[in-house]
Amino acid sequence: MNNVSYYSQSIVGLQSGKVLACELLIRRQLTVVQNSKPFSANFFIDNLVELTNLKITAVKKIAEQRNVWVFMNFSRREIANISFNLCSNRLSKLLAHTQIVIEVTECEAKHNEVIFEKNLANLKKHGFQIAIDDYGVGLSNIESLNSINPDFVKLDISLIQKATTSKANAIKFYRLVDLIRNRGHKVVIEGIETKEQLLIAKKTRAELAQGYLYHHL
């Protein structure tokens, strides 16, 4: 696992502009970036424990520098994996020092739904907060809100992009944010790249935002 590492991307309070959280994102080392293929789904399953150890190292470094939530991605298939309990047990030792948010990402690969639900319940029981990633595309819908009941809902980047194309789409976007918040979930608007997108995002009641516009924070 010497060819990959994790870095953090800021997540800010939408109204305050202050960094309140960060997301761990995987990247290849510079020496293997050229001509490298995208990570496969099996890569994350086959290296679940090793990648979790790298996440733990990254979280420890972040906790030494700032007091923020740390978001990290796990697919439904990873959470339903036989090795996931070992990973969550190791991650739980960090909870005394920082708040960890497990981002549930959708995947088309088959997984054991019973084990997924059991492991998700254990995460909540032990103090982890839960987020749904890329909400609004693919399999994510109201049913996923009902079944997962997340603390955070991260809106897919395509939604803020579409909201800038017309007033009607912007209104639909505002209504979606209100619908999610009225259900008791905090909203993270992903993909803030332009001042126009930021202006639309600020007109919502969403709590958090993330994107290239904040990359320097």
C-alpha positions as CSV (number, residue, x, y, z in Angstrom):
1,M,0.0,0.0,0.0
2,N,3.0,2.3,-0.5
3,N,1.5,3.7,-3.7
4,V,-1.6,5.3,-2.1
5,S,-2.3,7.8,0.6
6,Y,-5.2,10.0,1.9
7,Y,-5.5,13.8,1.9
8,S,-8.3,15.9,3.3
9,Q,-10.7,18.3,1.6
10,S,-12.3,21.1,3.6
11,I,-16.0,21.1,4.4
12,V,-17.2,24.5,5.6
13,G,-20.1,26.1,7.3
14,L,-22.1,27.5,4.4
15,Q,-23.0,30.8,6.2
16,S,-19.9,31.3,8.3
17,G,-17.3,30.1,5.8
18,K,-15.4,28.4,8.6
19,V,-13.9,24.9,8.3
20,L,-16.0,22.6,10.3
21,A,-15.1,19.3,8.8
22,C,-13.0,17.6,6.2
23,E,-13.3,14.5,3.9
24,L,-10.6,12.0,3.4
25,L,-9.9,11.3,-0.2
26,I,-7.6,8.7,-1.6
27,R,-4.9,9.5,-4.1
28,R,-2.0,7.7,-5.8
29,Q,1.5,8.7,-5.2
30,L,3.0,11.0,-7.9
31,T,5.3,8.2,-9.2
32,V,2.3,6.1,-10.2
33,V,-0.2,8.7,-11.3
34,Q,0.7,8.6,-15.0
35,N,-1.0,5.9,-17.1
36,S,-2.7,4.6,-13.9
37,K,-6.2,3.2,-14.2
38,P,-9.1,4.2,-11.8
39,F,-9.4,2.3,-8.6
40,S,-11.6,-0.8,-9.0
41,A,-14.4,-1.8,-6.6
42,N,-12.4,-4.9,-5.8
43,F,-9.4,-2.8,-4.9
44,F,-11.2,-1.4,-1.9
45,I,-12.6,-4.7,-0.8
46,D,-9.3,-6.6,-1.2
47,N,-7.4,-3.9,0.8
48,L,-10.1,-2.9,3.2
49,V,-8.1,-3.3,6.4
50,E,-4.9,-1.8,5.0
51,L,-6.8,1.2,3.6
52,T,-8.6,1.7,7.0
53,N,-5.2,1.7,8.7
54,L,-4.1,4.5,6.3
55,K,-7.3,6.4,7.1
56,I,-6.5,6.1,10.8
57,T,-3.1,7.6,10.3
58,A,-4.6,10.5,8.4
59,V,-7.2,11.1,11.1
60,K,-4.6,11.2,13.8
61,K,-2.7,13.9,11.9
62,I,-5.8,15.9,11.4
63,A,-6.8,15.6,15.0
64,E,-3.4,17.0,16.0
65,Q,-4.0,20.2,14.0
66,R,-7.7,21.0,14.2
67,N,-10.9,20.0,15.9
68,V,-13.2,19.0,13.1
69,W,-15.5,16.2,11.9
70,V,-13.7,13.8,9.7
71,F,-15.8,12.2,6.9
72,M,-14.6,9.0,5.3
73,N,-16.1,6.8,2.5
74,F,-17.2,3.2,2.8
75,S,-19.4,1.6,0.2
76,R,-22.3,-0.6,1.1
77,R,-20.3,-3.6,0.0
78,E,-17.4,-2.6,2.3
79,I,-19.7,-2.2,5.3
80,A,-21.2,-5.6,4.6
81,N,-17.7,-7.2,4.3
82,I,-16.6,-9.8,6.9
83,S,-13.6,-7.6,7.8
84,F,-15.5,-4.4,8.4
85,N,-16.1,-5.0,12.2
86,L,-12.3,-5.2,12.7
87,C,-12.0,-1.9,10.8
88,S,-14.8,-0.2,12.8
89,N,-13.3,-1.4,16.1
90,R,-10.0,0.2,15.2
91,L,-11.7,3.4,14.1
92,S,-13.8,3.6,17.3
93,K,-10.6,4.2,19.3
94,L,-10.3,7.6,17.6
95,L,-13.7,8.7,18.7
96,A,-12.4,10.2,22.0
97,H,-10.2,12.6,19.9
98,T,-12.4,13.5,16.9
99,Q,-15.9,13.0,15.5
100,I,-15.9,10.5,12.6
101,V,-18.7,10.5,10.0
102,I,-19.0,7.3,7.9
103,E,-20.1,8.2,4.3
104,V,-22.2,5.4,2.8
105,T,-21.6,5.3,-0.9
106,E,-23.8,3.4,-3.3
107,C,-22.5,0.5,-5.2
108,E,-24.0,-1.8,-7.9
109,A,-22.0,-4.8,-6.8
110,K,-23.9,-7.4,-4.8
111,H,-23.7,-7.3,-1.0
112,N,-25.4,-8.9,2.0
113,E,-28.1,-6.3,3.0
114,V,-28.7,-8.0,6.4
115,I,-25.0,-7.7,7.3
116,F,-24.9,-4.2,6.0
117,E,-27.9,-3.1,8.2
118,K,-26.4,-4.9,11.2
119,N,-23.0,-3.3,10.8
120,L,-24.6,0.1,10.2
121,A,-26.6,-0.2,13.4
122,N,-23.3,-1.1,15.3
123,L,-21.6,2.0,13.9
124,K,-24.4,4.2,15.2
125,K,-24.4,2.4,18.6
126,H,-20.7,3.1,19.1
127,G,-21.0,6.8,18.3
128,F,-20.2,7.2,14.7
129,Q,-22.3,9.7,12.7
130,I,-23.6,8.6,9.3
131,A,-23.8,10.3,5.9
132,I,-25.2,9.4,2.6
133,D,-22.8,10.4,-0.2
134,D,-23.8,11.7,-3.7
135,Y,-27.5,11.9,-2.8
136,G,-29.8,12.6,-5.8
137,V,-28.3,10.3,-8.4
138,G,-28.1,6.5,-8.9
139,L,-29.8,4.5,-6.2
140,S,-30.1,7.2,-3.6
141,N,-33.7,8.4,-3.0
142,I,-36.2,8.8,-0.2
143,E,-36.1,5.1,0.5
144,S,-32.4,5.3,1.2
145,L,-33.1,8.2,3.7
146,N,-35.7,5.9,5.4
147,S,-33.4,2.9,5.6
148,I,-30.2,4.5,6.6
149,N,-31.6,7.5,8.5
150,P,-28.3,9.5,8.2
151,D,-27.1,12.5,10.2
152,F,-25.8,14.1,7.0
153,V,-26.9,14.0,3.4
154,K,-24.3,15.1,0.8
155,L,-25.9,16.3,-2.4
156,D,-24.3,15.1,-5.6
157,I,-22.3,17.7,-7.5
158,S,-24.7,17.5,-10.5
159,L,-27.5,19.1,-8.4
160,I,-25.8,22.4,-7.8
161,Q,-24.6,22.5,-11.4
162,K,-28.1,22.0,-12.6
163,A,-29.5,24.6,-10.2
164,T,-27.4,27.3,-12.0
165,T,-29.0,26.6,-15.4
166,S,-32.4,28.1,-14.7
167,K,-34.6,29.7,-12.0
168,A,-36.9,26.7,-12.1
169,N,-34.0,24.3,-11.4
170,A,-32.8,26.6,-8.6
171,I,-36.3,26.4,-7.0
172,K,-36.3,22.6,-7.2
173,F,-32.9,22.6,-5.5
174,Y,-34.1,24.8,-2.7
175,R,-37.1,22.6,-2.2
176,L,-34.9,19.4,-2.1
177,V,-32.7,21.0,0.6
178,D,-35.8,22.0,2.6
179,L,-37.3,18.5,2.2
180,I,-34.1,16.8,3.6
181,R,-33.7,19.3,6.4
182,N,-37.3,19.0,7.5
183,R,-36.7,15.3,7.9
184,G,-34.0,16.1,10.4
185,H,-30.9,15.6,8.3
186,K,-28.0,18.1,7.9
187,V,-27.2,18.9,4.3
188,V,-23.8,19.2,2.7
189,I,-23.8,20.8,-0.8
190,E,-21.0,19.2,-2.8
191,G,-19.3,20.7,-5.9
192,I,-19.1,24.4,-5.1
193,E,-16.8,25.6,-7.8
194,T,-18.1,29.1,-8.8
195,K,-19.4,32.2,-7.1
196,E,-22.7,31.7,-8.8
197,Q,-23.0,28.2,-7.3
198,L,-22.0,29.6,-3.9
199,L,-24.7,32.3,-4.1
200,I,-27.4,29.7,-4.9
201,A,-26.1,27.4,-2.1
202,K,-26.3,30.3,0.4
203,K,-29.9,30.9,-0.4
204,T,-30.7,27.4,0.9
205,R,-30.8,26.5,4.6
206,A,-28.1,23.9,4.1
207,E,-25.5,23.7,6.9
208,L,-22.3,22.8,5.0
209,A,-20.6,23.0,1.7
210,Q,-17.7,21.5,-0.1
211,G,-15.9,22.0,-3.4
212,Y,-13.0,23.5,-5.3
213,L,-13.9,27.0,-4.3
214,Y,-12.8,26.0,-0.8
215,H,-9.8,24.0,-1.7
216,H,-7.3,26.4,-0.1
217,L,-8.9,26.3,3.3
